[in-house]
Amino acid sequence: MKKYEQVAEYLSHFLNDEVRKTGFCNVVLGLSGGIDSAVVALLAHRVFKDDLLCVKMPSHYSSQSSLEDADELCRDFGLNVVTYSIEPMLKAYEELNPDMDNLRRGNLSARLRMATIFDISAKQKALVLGTSNKSELMLGYGTLYGDLASALNPIGDLYKSEIYELAEYLGVPKSIIKKAPSADLWDGQSDEADLGYSYAKLDEALKLYVEERLSVDEIVERGCDIDMVGMIVERIYRNQFKRKMPLIAKLTSRTINHDFNYPRDITL
């Protein structure tokens, strides 16, 4: 666990430095009852204590076990938590759009949650922390302007398999660590069922492709399923737009994100 002691210490410094330099003292995050938000909550609590607010945003598709797991985490670690249900907003839109499929329903749920938490951030004068891991970001497994939206993300360079190991170090309850990953976006939704493979297998291939820069053939020679590797590479390229700021057509000599590129934390 020495590795994750160092990771946790580094991410604590990252959160403290990046939040304080903006002039903010408070942070807020969406707490789903899943492992990613639990890890971010415990990292943030180390730094901000009572200046962290966790927000549960259930809908009529949320499992009771997820809500109970979130409550257990907050009780065990003394986290400040509030509940803002998105159910009324989601149901109202569903009634207007009875033809909604699960993809549209899931995207809308994610965006309603992010709209809610950014409103809370304005009310509380708090920065929104992201909870998407590197596996999700590389595969584009997230909703643009939904769960992918945040002011800063402490776990975006950790693969899902590493999130499990960090969760063990931080003391995340076993009920959260052991359950199947799900965003509770619709009845019976499962991350690994959506992706078609376990995170353990996906991460094995992702690390070879992203970190070691091996070719598809080389990864397959290491024992990875060829169909899975093809799916991974296709998703990485197809979802590149989710990992970038909106592209601006260049018309002038200094265009934002082309040649007007000040550092994020620049000051006068």
N, C-alpha and C positions, 0 to 999 in steps of 0.2 A: 504493500500500500504506500510505499515511499513515493512512488510516482504520483499518486493522486493526492498525497499531502502537498507536494510541490505544485500540482495543478490547481488545487483549491486555493493555496496561498497566492499564486499568480493571478487567478481570476478574481480573488477578493481585492487585490491591488488594482486590477483593471477596472473593476466596478467603482471603487472609491475614486480613482483618478479621473475616469471619464465622466462620471456624474458631477463631481465637485467642480471640474473646470468649466462646466456649463453654468455654474451658479445655482444649480438645484441641490436640494438636500434630501428630497423625498423620491422614492421610486414606487412603481406599481406594476403588477403583473397579473395575468389571467391564470388562475389555479384550476386545473381541470381534474385533478385526481390522478393524473398520469405521471410518469417518471421524469419527463423533461421539465415540466413546470415545477415539480417537487425539488429537483436539483437546483434550478435557478433560484427558487424561493429560499433554500437553505444557504446558498452562496450569498445572496443579497442580505439575508438576515444577519449573517456574520458581520457585515459592514454597517448596515443601516438600522438594525434593531427595530425599534418602534416606528421608524421612518419608512418602513416597508409596509405596503398595503397589498394583500392578496385578494383577488376578486373572483368569486365563483359566478359563472354565467351559464347556468343550466338551461336546457330546453326540454320539451316533452320527449326528446330522444335520448336524454342523458340517463345513464344507468345509475341506479341507487347506490351501487357499490362504488362508483367513481366519486359521488358526493360524500359518501362515508369515508373513503380513503383520504379525500382532501381535508375533511374535518379531523381525522386522526392525526394527520401531519401537523395541522395547526395547533391541536391540543398538545401534542408531544413537544413541540418546539416553541410554543407561545407566540405564534404568528398572528398578526392582526388580519382579520378576514371579514369581508362583507359579501352579500349575495345580491346580484342584479340579474334576474331571469330575463332571457331573450325570448321566452315562450310566447308572450303576447304579440310581439312584433313579428316573429316567425309565423305564427298561426294566421295572423292577419294577411300576410303576403301569400301564404299557401292557399288561403280561401280565394284570393284574387287570381291565383295561378294553379288551378287543380291539375294541370298537366306537368307539373314539376317532376323531374327525375331526381335520382339521388345525387348526381353530380351538382346540379343547380342548387339543390337543397343544402348540400354540404358547403358549397361556396358561400351561399347567402348566410348560413349560420356563422361561418368563420368571420365574415365581414360585419355582421351585426355585433358579434363579440368585440371585434376590434374598434368599431365605432363607439361602442359602449365604454370600453376601457380608455380610449383617448379622450372621451368626454370627462371621465373620472379624473384622468391625468390633468386636464385643464382646471377642474374644480379643486384638486388637491395640490396643484403646482408640483407635479411629480413626473419624472421621466418613465416612459413605458419600457420595460425590459422584454426582450424577445426570448422565446423558448424553443426555437427550431434548431435541431442538431445538424451536423454536417451531412449525414446520410440523406436526410430529407431535403436539404438544400441542394445537394448534388443531383438528386433524382427529380427535383422539381415537385416533390410531394408536399405541397402546401398551396395555400390560396393567396394570390397576389392581392395586396391591400386587405388581407385577412390575417391569418396567423403568421404570415411572413412579415408583417409590419411591426416595427419597433423603433425606439430611439437608439438602442444598442443591444447587442446580443452576446452574452458571455460564453455560450456553449456552441456557437456556430462552427467551431473548428474541432469539435469532438464528434466522432462517429457514434452511432447509437449503441454499439457494443461497448464503447468506452463510457458512455453515459451510465450504463448499468454498473460498471466498476466504480465510477465516481460516486454513484448513489450508495453503494455499499459502504464506501469510506465515510460518507457524510452521515450515515445512519438513517437513510430513508426507510420508512416502514416496509417490512417484507411484503405486506399485502399489495403495495404499489409496485415493488420490484418484480414480483412473481406473476402478475397478471398480464394477459396478452395486450399488446399496445393497441389503443383505439382512441380516436378523437371524438367518439360518440356523436358523429354527425348525422347518423340515421340508425334505425333499428338494426342491430347485428353487425355494424360496421367494424372492420378489423384492418389495421394497417398492413399486416403481412398478407392477408387475403387479397387486399387491393393490389399489392405489389407482386404477389405470386410466389414470393420466396421469403425465408426467414431473414431477419436483419443480420444474423451471424453469417449467413452465406453471402448476402449482399455486401456486407462490409469487407469480407475477405477479398472479393473481386474489386470493390471500389478502391481499397487501399493499394492494390497492385496497379490499378489503372491510373489513379490520381497521384498517389505519393511516389510510387516506384516508376511510373510512366512506362509500364510494359504495354506491348501491343496485345490485341485481342488474342492472337494465336499463342502468344507467350503465357497469357493468363489461363487459357484453356489447357495448355500443357501442364500448368500447376494443379489441374484437377477441377477447375471451375466449370460449371455447366455452360455450354456454348450459347444456348438460347438465353440464359440469364445474362451473360456478358453482353450479348447483342442488345438486349433490352436496356441494360444499364447505359451503354454508350449512346444508344438512341435517345434515351431520356435526358442524359447530360447535355447533349447538343440541342435537343428540341426545347428544353426549358431554360436555356441560357438567359432568355429575356427576363425571367423571374429574378435573376441574380444581379441585374443591372438597373441603374436609374433609367427612367424613361428616355428614350433616344430623341434628341432634338435635332431637327433638320438645320444644317449650317447655312446661314445667309449673311452673316457679318464677319468681321475680322476677329472678334472675341466671343465665341459661343460657349455657353455653359456646358461643362463636361467634355468639351473639345479642347479649347485652348484658354479657357477661363477656369483654371483649376486651382483654387486656393485650398490649403489643407483644411480639413474638417474643423479643427479647433483654432483657426486663425483669429487673432484679435487686433484691434487698432493699436 
